């Protein structure tokens, strides 16, 4: 099943720009179809692989913030 996901990544800290940039770069390098807007990113793909990618990427981003 194909899905689309709209996501906004907004870390609540002063040094947020690099963390957002890294998250967007991971989406660009993922191989999924995506569309960037000023406030969110839309990602399109097969449900299982897209959700696996997002779960992993979000976890890695949280770990970067907590570091």
C-alpha positions as CSV (number, residue, x, y, z in Angstrom):
1,X,0.0,0.0,0.0
2,X,1.3,3.4,-0.9
3,X,1.0,6.3,1.5
4,X,1.9,10.0,1.8
5,X,3.2,11.5,5.1
6,X,3.4,15.2,5.9
7,X,5.9,15.9,8.6
8,X,7.2,19.0,10.4
9,X,10.3,18.7,12.5
10,X,10.7,21.5,15.0
11,X,13.2,20.9,17.8
12,X,12.5,23.1,20.8
13,X,16.0,24.4,21.4
14,X,18.1,27.4,20.2
15,X,20.4,25.4,17.9
16,X,17.7,23.9,15.8
17,X,18.7,24.8,12.2
18,X,21.4,22.2,11.8
19,X,19.1,19.5,13.3
20,X,16.3,20.3,10.8
21,X,18.8,20.5,8.0
22,X,20.2,17.0,8.8
23,X,16.7,15.5,9.0
24,X,15.8,17.0,5.6
25,X,19.1,15.7,4.1
26,X,18.2,12.2,5.4
27,X,14.9,12.4,3.6
28,X,16.6,13.7,0.4
29,X,19.0,10.7,0.5
30,X,16.3,8.1,1.3
31,X,15.2,7.3,-2.2
32,X,11.6,8.2,-1.4
33,X,9.7,10.7,-3.5
34,X,9.3,13.9,-1.5
35,X,8.2,17.5,-1.7
36,X,9.5,20.3,0.5
37,X,7.4,23.3,1.6
38,X,8.4,26.1,3.9
39,X,6.7,24.5,6.9
40,X,6.7,20.8,6.2
41,X,7.9,17.9,4.0
42,X,5.6,15.5,2.2
43,X,7.1,12.0,1.7
44,X,5.5,9.3,-0.6
45,X,6.2,5.6,-0.7
46,X,5.3,2.1,0.3
47,X,3.8,2.0,3.8
48,X,6.1,-0.5,5.4
49,X,9.4,0.8,4.1
50,X,8.4,4.5,4.6
51,X,7.3,3.9,8.2
52,X,10.5,2.0,9.0
53,X,12.6,4.8,7.5
54,X,10.7,7.5,9.4
55,X,10.8,5.6,12.7
56,X,14.6,5.2,12.4
57,X,15.2,8.8,11.2
58,X,13.1,10.3,13.9
59,X,14.8,8.2,16.6
60,X,18.2,9.3,15.3
61,X,17.1,12.9,15.3
62,X,15.9,12.6,18.9
63,X,19.2,11.1,19.9
64,X,21.1,14.0,18.3
65,X,18.9,16.5,20.2
66,X,19.4,14.7,23.5
67,X,23.2,14.5,23.0
